[in-house]
Amino acid sequence: MNPAGGSQEHTLFELCKEFKCLPSQIEKEEATTIDSFIVILDEQRRQEIAERDRIERENKLRTMS
């Protein structure tokens, strides 16, 4: 349970924060369910970063014009 090389503790914290639950609740879930959630969260993060980068590039182009 460590997306993108993060520690297990950090991953557990992120899952609890995202799903507003306790670590004991996460630990009761099936590993395949947790893995699926991690994949989804990683993809959301990747999309957010890509969107932020796109906006930054557009802003740079506007200031250069």
N, C-alpha and C positions, 0 to 999 in steps of 0.2 A: 504494500500500500504506500508507494512513494512515487508520485508523479514527477516527471522531469527531474529525477534525482533528489528530490526533497526528502527530509527525514520523515520517519513514520509519525513522530509527534506532531510535526508541522502539518502533515496530511490529515491527521485526525483532527487537529484544530480547525483546519480549513473546512472539512466536512461538517463538523459541529456548527461552525459559524454559518455556513451556507444553508444547512438544513435545520438550523435552530433546534439542536438536540444535544443530548449528553453523550459523552464518550461511551458510556455503557450501552446506550441505544445503538450506536454505530457498531460496536463490537458484537452485538447480537445478530447483525445482518449476515447473510451469506457472502462469502468472499466474491462470488461472481457479481453480486449486486453492487458491492462496494467498488469493484473494478470498473463496472459500467458507469457508476457515478463519477469516478475519477476521470475516465475518458471524456465524459461530457463536460466536466469542469475544465479540463485541460483544453478542450476544443473551444469553449467559451472564452477562456483566457487568450488563446491564440487569435481568435477573431477580434477581441477587444484591442489587442496589441496591433493587429493589422490595420484596424480602423483608425486608431490613434496615429499610427505612422502615416497613413494616407492623408489625414487631416493636417499633420505637420508639414508634409511635402506640399500640399496645396497652399498652405499659409506662406511657406517660403517662396513659392512661385509668385504669389500675389505681391509680396513685399519686394520682389526683384523687378516687377513690372513697372 
